[in-house]
Amino acid sequence: MNKISANDFRGMIKSGYANLQNNAEEINTLNVFPVPDGDTGTNMSMTMENGYKEAMKCTSDSVSDVAKALSRGLLMGARGNSGVITSQIFRGFYQYIDGKDELEVKDYSEAFENGARVAYKAIMKPVEGTILTVIREASWYANHDYQNEPFDLNTYFDKLYSYSEDSLNHTPDYLPVLKEVGVVDSGGMGLLKIIEGFKLYFEGKPVELKEQSHEVQVNPALMLENDEFGYCTEFILRLESSIAESFDENRLKRKLTDMGGESLVVVKDEDLVKVHVHTLKPGEALNIAQRYGEFVKLKIENMQEQHSTIISNAQKEENKPEEKTEKTPKKYGIVSVAAGEGVTQLFYDLGCDVVVSGGQTMNPSTEDFVKVINDLDNCENIFIFPNNSNIILAARQAQSVMSDRNVEVIETKSIQAGISAIGFFNPEVEAEDNVETMNDIISNVYASSVTYAIKDTSFEGVTVREGDYIAMANKTIVASDVNQKTVIEKLMELLSSFEDKEILTIITGEGSEPEITDYIEEYISKNTSFETQIIQGDQPVYSYLFGLE
């Protein structure tokens, strides 16, 4: 077979997608860190699924048209860094074969090499030892061989697959961290599976999609219980001069917690104290606070009413015709990414217009961001806070797609950085001033976390066993033990050594324990001068997130 029709091209795409999807879980396990956030296989398969579906919708007899549909589907469905790079590879492929109704071996050979070039150009700081290296080396060697002595399509894909496999096996030579942990690059493995699927199709053995168990997607708003809501109470208190110097934030926190306060944030700045608390008894919270001073600013919102509105809208959304409503023009629209009810609510409280559901293990797609940008059509400027290093590229790609809008991506690589950056957002100043300020804030945030290990490994001298609790600080494992408190003790020792830091934000998630949280608060109080704020985040994967600034 030396000439490829549109039908064969569609069959090739289906086989490549199926082979990737069938091996997604295996790819997910190729995680450098032994934490439950391996998502490369999931991201790449969901990206390819979107591209595959668009390609199947295209009934044209032109390969160029099908490749264009594939490229567009991949672009909009791209999730995670690996998904974005995959979309760029096939974007470059399409650019080369644009206008061709059929493909020859030479077209494939040149198109994949062009895909590698386009993918490299799309990444600001390409890293070798990744999917980029695999497509660059494999496509170059396969094309080099073809130029020296042309061959048929089956031979081409044999070579492309073989060179991809060789390149993948050498990724640990580029990235010592892969060698230390004993894995190859997960994105490169995903690409290898796609190419293998292509190869098998042209051998007459197309890969069929195995039956997958799909979870029903439910609007999170409909899953929340009524008793989870109360009043979002915020106020700024000016302390009485007699107690301003000796005022203890922790004492006020304990009192508000004892009366049932949740999602609690207390921050003191000289004689002013800013408080955010969710409570069923806002009057009682105000009575407690007023003992310390007078209110400068006060806001109480009924979250039950907000929730009822959300439920009503969610239930009607599917069947209700779209209505055009007049929106008030705004200078800024703020978009953040978060997982966990408490963290999500906090971002809304900080002024976000939209919080996109996502984070570790489930990254939003380019299209998710594009839809949000379109919805915020009344906003002159839009700021996106990805809050995860694996979401930044998708946000950047959405920014590129929506080049007619003023979209800024603030490269927050953690929830902690996102909270700090948005906290300093000033709606009264120009966009460039906000960008400069928030980037300065981000660079000052030291993010650490506590989670659990999903496999045995050894990393930078730390031995980890499956099921252990592990503490991570700025992408380094600093402790591992079967006892969560032991791990946190070691992390607290590290954090307390930062004498130039002032504020410690603690976000409790699934797996956190009240006695452990009390221990952390007591340790910080006795051993540091940090101002501490504790937020009930309810985030998955990480029992504790710490942001030190």
C-alpha positions in Angstrom: 0.0 0.0 0.0 1.7 3.2 -1.2 -1.3 5.6 -1.6 -3.5 6.4 1.3 -7.2 7.4 0.9 -9.3 9.3 3.4 -10.9 6.1 4.6 -7.5 4.5 5.3 -6.5 7.7 7.1 -9.5 7.5 9.3 -8.9 3.8 10.0 -5.3 4.6 10.9 -6.4 7.3 13.4 -9.0 4.9 15.0 -6.4 2.2 15.5 -3.8 4.7 17.0 -6.4 6.1 19.3 -7.6 2.6 20.4 -4.1 1.4 21.1 -3.4 4.5 23.2 -6.7 4.2 25.1 -6.2 0.5 25.8 -2.8 1.2 27.4 -3.7 4.5 29.2 -3.5 3.0 32.7 -0.1 1.5 32.0 1.1 4.9 30.8 -0.3 6.5 34.0 1.9 4.3 36.1 5.1 5.8 34.5 5.1 8.6 37.0 8.4 9.9 38.4 6.8 10.6 41.7 5.1 7.8 43.5 2.0 9.9 44.2 -1.6 9.2 42.9 -1.5 11.9 40.3 -0.2 10.0 37.2 -2.4 11.4 34.4 -0.4 11.3 31.2 -2.2 8.3 29.8 -5.5 9.8 30.7 -4.7 13.2 29.2 -3.3 11.8 26.0 -6.2 9.4 25.4 -8.8 12.1 26.1 -7.0 14.4 23.7 -6.8 11.7 21.0 -10.4 10.8 21.6 -11.5 14.3 20.8 -9.4 14.3 17.7 -10.6 10.9 16.6 -14.3 11.9 17.0 -13.8 15.0 14.9 -11.9 13.0 12.2 -14.8 10.4 12.1 -17.3 13.2 11.6 -15.5 14.3 8.5 -17.0 12.4 5.5 -14.8 14.1 2.9 -12.8 11.9 0.4 -9.8 14.2 0.9 -7.1 13.2 3.5 -6.4 16.9 3.9 -9.9 17.6 5.2 -9.8 14.6 7.6 -6.4 15.7 8.9 -7.7 19.2 9.4 -10.6 17.9 11.4 -8.2 15.7 13.5 -5.9 18.7 14.1 -8.8 20.9 15.2 -10.2 18.2 17.5 -6.8 17.6 19.1 -6.2 21.3 19.5 -9.5 21.9 21.3 -9.4 18.6 23.3 -5.8 18.9 24.4 -5.3 18.2 28.1 -2.0 18.4 30.1 1.4 19.1 28.6 1.5 15.7 26.8 -1.9 16.3 25.2 -0.9 19.8 24.0 2.3 18.5 22.5 0.4 15.7 20.8 -2.0 18.2 19.3 0.9 20.3 18.0 2.6 17.3 16.4 -0.6 16.6 14.3 -1.0 20.3 13.7 2.4 20.2 12.0 1.4 17.0 10.2 -1.7 18.6 8.8 0.1 21.8 7.7 2.5 19.8 5.5 -0.2 17.7 3.8 -2.8 20.5 3.5 -4.4 20.3 0.1 -3.6 16.6 -0.6 -6.5 14.2 -1.3 -4.2 11.2 -1.0 -0.9 10.6 0.8 2.2 8.8 -0.4 5.0 7.5 1.8 7.0 10.6 1.2 4.1 12.7 2.5 4.0 10.8 5.8 7.8 11.0 6.1 7.9 14.7 5.6 4.7 15.5 7.5 5.8 13.7 10.8 9.1 15.6 10.7 7.3 18.8 10.2 5.1 17.8 13.2 8.2 17.6 15.3 9.3 21.1 14.3 5.9 22.6 15.0 5.7 20.9 18.4 9.2 22.3 19.4 8.3 25.8 18.3 5.1 25.7 20.4 6.9 25.0 23.6 8.7 28.0 25.2 11.4 25.8 26.9 11.5 22.4 25.2 12.9 19.7 27.5 14.8 16.7 26.0 14.0 13.3 27.2 10.3 13.8 26.6 7.7 13.1 23.9 9.4 16.0 21.9 12.6 14.0 21.7 10.9 10.8 20.7 9.0 12.5 17.7 12.1 14.5 16.7 14.5 11.6 16.6 12.1 9.0 15.2 10.7 11.2 12.4 14.2 12.4 11.4 15.8 8.9 11.2 12.8 7.4 9.4 12.8 10.3 6.9 16.6 10.1 6.5 16.4 6.4 5.6 13.6 7.1 3.1 15.5 9.8 1.4 18.5 7.5 1.0 16.5 4.6 -0.3 12.7 4.9 -0.7 10.5 2.1 0.6 6.8 1.3 1.0 4.4 2.4 3.7 4.7 -0.7 5.9 8.4 -0.3 6.0 8.1 3.3 6.9 5.9 2.7 9.9 8.1 -0.3 10.9 11.0 2.2 11.0 9.0 5.0 12.7 7.9 2.6 15.4 11.4 1.1 15.8 13.1 4.5 16.1 10.4 5.7 18.5 11.0 2.8 20.7 14.8 3.3 20.7 14.4 7.0 21.5 11.9 6.2 24.3 14.4 3.8 25.8 17.0 6.5 25.9 14.9 9.2 27.5 16.4 8.3 30.9 19.8 9.4 29.4 18.4 12.9 28.9 16.6 13.1 32.2 18.5 11.6 35.2 15.3 11.6 37.3 13.8 9.0 35.0 16.9 6.8 35.3 16.9 7.1 39.1 13.2 6.0 39.4 13.6 3.4 36.6 11.0 4.6 34.2 10.9 6.0 30.6 9.0 9.2 29.7 5.3 8.7 29.9 4.4 11.1 27.1 6.9 9.4 24.8 5.3 6.0 25.7 1.9 7.5 24.8 3.3 8.5 21.4 4.8 5.1 20.8 1.4 3.5 21.4 -0.2 5.8 18.9 2.4 5.0 16.3 2.1 1.3 17.0 -1.6 1.6 16.4 -0.9 3.2 13.0 1.6 0.5 12.2 -0.8 -2.3 13.0 -3.5 -0.8 10.9 -1.4 -0.9 7.8 -0.3 -4.4 8.6 -4.0 -5.4 8.4 -4.3 -5.8 12.2 -6.1 -2.7 13.3 -6.5 -2.2 17.1 -10.0 -2.3 18.4 -11.0 -0.3 21.4 -11.5 -2.4 24.5 -14.6 -1.9 26.5 -14.1 0.9 29.0 -16.0 1.6 32.2 -17.2 5.2 32.0 -18.2 7.2 35.0 -21.4 9.2 34.7 -20.5 12.9 34.7 -22.7 14.8 37.2 -22.8 18.5 37.8 -21.0 18.9 41.1 -23.6 21.5 42.2 -26.3 18.8 42.2 -24.2 16.5 44.5 -24.0 18.9 47.4 -26.1 18.6 50.5 -28.1 21.4 52.0 -26.4 21.2 55.3 -23.1 22.0 53.7 -24.2 25.6 53.3 -24.7 28.6 55.5 -23.5 32.2 55.3 -20.3 33.3 53.7 -19.3 36.0 56.2 -16.4 38.4 55.5 -15.3 41.5 57.4 -12.4 43.7 58.1 -11.9 44.6 61.8 -9.9 47.6 63.1 -8.4 46.4 66.4 -8.7 48.5 69.5 -5.4 50.3 70.1 -5.0 48.6 73.5 -5.0 45.1 72.1 -3.6 45.6 68.5 0.0 44.6 69.4 -0.9 41.6 71.5 -3.8 40.3 69.3 -3.5 36.6 68.6 -5.1 35.4 65.3 -5.1 31.8 66.5 -7.3 32.6 69.5 -9.9 34.2 67.2 -9.7 31.3 64.9 -10.3 28.8 67.7 -13.3 30.8 68.9 -14.8 30.9 65.4 -14.1 27.2 64.9 -15.7 26.3 68.2 -18.9 28.0 67.1 -19.0 25.9 63.9 -17.0 28.2 61.5 -15.5 26.5 58.4 -13.4 27.6 55.4 -11.7 30.0 57.9 -9.2 32.6 57.0 -7.8 35.2 59.4 -5.1 37.6 58.4 -3.7 40.4 60.5 -2.0 43.5 59.0 -0.9 46.0 61.6 -4.2 47.1 63.3 -6.5 45.5 60.7 -7.8 41.9 60.7 -9.4 40.4 57.6 -11.7 37.4 58.3 -13.5 35.0 56.0 -15.7 32.2 57.5 -18.6 30.0 56.5 -21.1 29.6 59.3 -24.7 29.0 60.1 -24.5 31.7 62.8 -23.1 34.9 61.2 -24.4 37.0 64.1 -22.5 34.9 66.6 -19.3 35.3 64.5 -19.7 39.0 64.4 -20.3 39.2 68.2 -17.1 37.3 68.8 -15.2 39.6 66.5 -16.6 42.8 67.8 -15.0 42.2 71.2 -11.7 43.1 69.5 -12.6 46.2 67.7 -14.9 47.9 65.2 -15.9 46.8 61.7 -14.5 48.7 58.8 -16.2 46.5 56.1 -18.8 43.8 56.4 -20.4 41.3 53.9 -22.7 38.4 54.6 -24.0 36.2 51.7 -26.5 33.3 52.0 -24.8 30.4 50.3 -27.9 28.3 50.5 -29.6 30.8 48.2 -26.6 30.7 45.9 -26.7 26.9 45.9 -30.5 26.9 45.2 -29.9 29.1 42.2 -27.0 26.9 41.0 -29.2 23.8 41.3 -32.1 25.5 39.5 -29.9 26.6 36.7 -28.1 23.2 36.5 -31.4 21.3 36.3 -32.8 23.6 33.5 -29.6 23.9 31.6 -29.9 20.9 29.3 -33.5 21.6 28.1 -33.7 25.3 28.4 -33.1 27.4 25.2 -30.1 29.7 25.4 -31.1 33.2 26.5 -29.2 36.3 25.7 -29.0 38.4 28.8 -27.4 41.8 29.1 -24.1 41.6 30.9 -22.5 44.5 32.8 -19.1 45.4 31.2 -16.2 44.5 33.4 -12.5 45.4 33.1 -11.4 42.0 34.3 -12.6 38.4 34.3 -10.8 36.0 36.6 -10.6 32.2 35.9 -9.1 29.7 38.2 -8.7 25.9 38.2 -9.3 24.0 41.4 -10.6 20.7 42.8 -12.3 20.4 46.2 -15.4 22.2 47.5 -13.5 24.3 50.0 -10.8 25.4 47.7 -13.3 26.1 44.9 -15.4 28.3 47.2 -12.3 30.1 48.4 -11.4 31.1 44.9 -14.9 32.4 44.4 -14.6 34.3 47.6 -11.3 35.8 46.4 -13.2 37.2 43.4 -13.0 34.6 40.7 -15.7 34.8 38.0 -15.3 31.1 37.1 -13.6 28.2 38.8 -12.9 25.4 36.3 -13.0 22.0 37.9 -9.7 20.2 37.6 -6.2 19.6 39.0 -4.2 16.5 39.5 -5.5 13.5 37.6 -8.1 15.6 35.7 -6.7 18.5 33.7 -9.1 20.8 31.8 -8.8 20.9 28.0 -8.1 23.8 25.7 -11.8 23.8 24.8 -12.8 24.1 28.5 -10.8 27.4 28.7 -12.1 28.6 25.3 -15.7 28.2 26.4 -15.1 30.1 29.6 -13.4 32.9 27.7 -16.3 33.1 25.4 -18.8 33.2 28.3 -16.9 36.1 29.8 -17.5 38.2 26.7 -18.3 41.2 28.8 -14.8 41.3 30.2 -12.1 43.5 28.7 -9.2 41.4 30.1 -9.3 37.8 31.3 -6.8 36.4 33.7 -6.3 32.6 33.9 -4.7 30.9 36.9 -4.0 27.2 36.0 -2.7 26.4 39.5 -0.9 23.3 38.2 2.2 23.0 36.0 0.5 20.4 33.8 -2.4 22.8 32.9 -0.4 25.8 31.9 0.1 24.7 28.2 -3.6 24.0 27.7 -4.3 27.5 29.1 -1.6 29.0 26.8 -3.1 27.1 23.8 -6.6 28.6 24.6 -5.0 32.0 24.8 -3.5 31.5 21.3 -6.9 30.3 20.0 -8.6 33.3 21.4 -6.0 35.8 20.1 -8.7 38.4 19.4 -9.2 38.7 23.2 -7.0 40.1 25.9 -6.1 36.9 27.8 -3.3 36.6 30.3 -2.1 33.3 31.7 -0.5 33.7 35.1 1.7 30.7 35.4 0.6 29.5 38.9 2.0 25.9 39.3 0.1 25.2 42.5 -3.1 26.0 44.4 -1.0 27.7 47.0 0.5 30.1 44.4 -2.9 30.7 42.9 -4.4 31.7 46.2 -1.5 34.1 46.9 -1.5 35.6 43.5 -5.2 36.3 43.3 -5.1 37.7 46.8 -2.9 40.5 45.4 -5.0 41.1 42.2 -6.0 44.8 42.0 -9.0 45.5 39.8 -8.2 49.2 39.8 -4.8 49.0 38.1 -3.8 48.2 34.5 -3.3 44.6 33.3 0.4 44.8 32.9 0.8 46.1 36.5 -1.2 43.2 37.8 0.8 40.7 35.9 4.1 42.1 37.2 2.8 42.1 40.8 1.4 38.6 40.7 4.5 37.2 39.1 6.5 38.6 41.9 4.2 37.0 44.4 4.3 33.6 42.7 8.1 33.6 42.8 8.0 34.1 46.5 5.7 31.1 47.3 7.2 27.9 48.6 4.7 25.1 48.0 4.8 21.8 49.9 2.3 19.0 50.4 1.5 15.7 52.1 0.0 12.8 50.1 0.5 9.0 50.0 2.6 6.7 47.8 1.2 4.3 45.2 4.3 2.3 44.6 7.7 1.4 46.0 10.6 3.6 44.8 13.7 5.5 45.8 14.1 9.1 45.0 17.0 11.5 45.8 18.0 9.2 48.7 14.5 8.8 50.2 13.1 5.3 50.2 9.4 5.1 49.6 7.1 2.2 50.1 3.6 1.8 48.7 1.0 3.1 51.2 3.5 5.4 53.0 2.7 9.0 53.6 5.1 11.3 51.8 5.9 15.0 52.2 6.9 16.9 49.1 8.4 20.4 48.9 8.9 22.1 45.6 8.8 18.8 43.7 11.2 17.1 46.0 10.3 14.2 48.4 11.6 15.2 51.8 10.1 12.5 54.0 8.3 9.1 53.8 6.8 7.1 56.6 3.9 4.9 57.5 2.9 7.5 60.1 1.4 10.7 58.8 2.5 12.7 61.8 6.1 11.6 61.4 6.2 12.9 57.9 4.6 16.2 58.8 7.1 16.6 61.7 9.9 16.5 59.2 8.2 18.9 56.9 7.5 21.3 59.7 11.2 21.3 60.6 12.0 22.2 57.0 9.4 25.0 56.8 10.4 26.5 60.1 14.0 27.0 58.7 12.8 29.7 56.3 13.5 32.8 58.4 12.6 35.2 55.5 9.0 33.9 55.2 6.1 35.4 57.1 2.8 33.7 56.2 1.9 30.0 56.2 -1.3 28.9 54.6 -2.5 25.4 55.4 -5.1 23.8 53.2 -6.7 20.6 54.6 -7.9 18.0 52.2 -9.2 14.5 52.1 -7.2 12.4 54.6 -6.4 15.3 56.9 -7.0 14.6 60.6 -8.1 17.2 63.3 -5.4 16.2 65.8 -2.7 16.4 63.1 -4.0 19.9 62.1 -3.9 20.9 65.8 -0.3 19.6 66.0 0.7 21.6 62.9 -0.8 24.8 64.3 0.8 24.3 67.7 4.2 23.5 66.2 4.2 26.6 64.0 3.0 28.8 67.0 5.8 27.6 69.2 8.7 27.4 66.7 8.1 30.2 64.2 6.8 33.7 63.9 4.7 32.8 60.9 1.2 34.2 60.6 -0.9 31.0 60.0 -4.2 30.6 58.2 -6.0 27.3 57.9 -8.4 26.6 55.1 -10.7 23.6 54.8 -10.1 22.8 51.1 -11.5 19.3 50.8 -9.1 18.7 47.9 -8.5 15.1 46.7 -5.0 13.4 46.6 -3.3 15.8 49.0 -4.3 15.6 52.7 -2.4 18.9 53.3 -1.2 21.7 51.1 1.2 24.3 52.6 2.0 27.7 51.1 4.8 29.6 52.7 5.5 33.2 51.6 
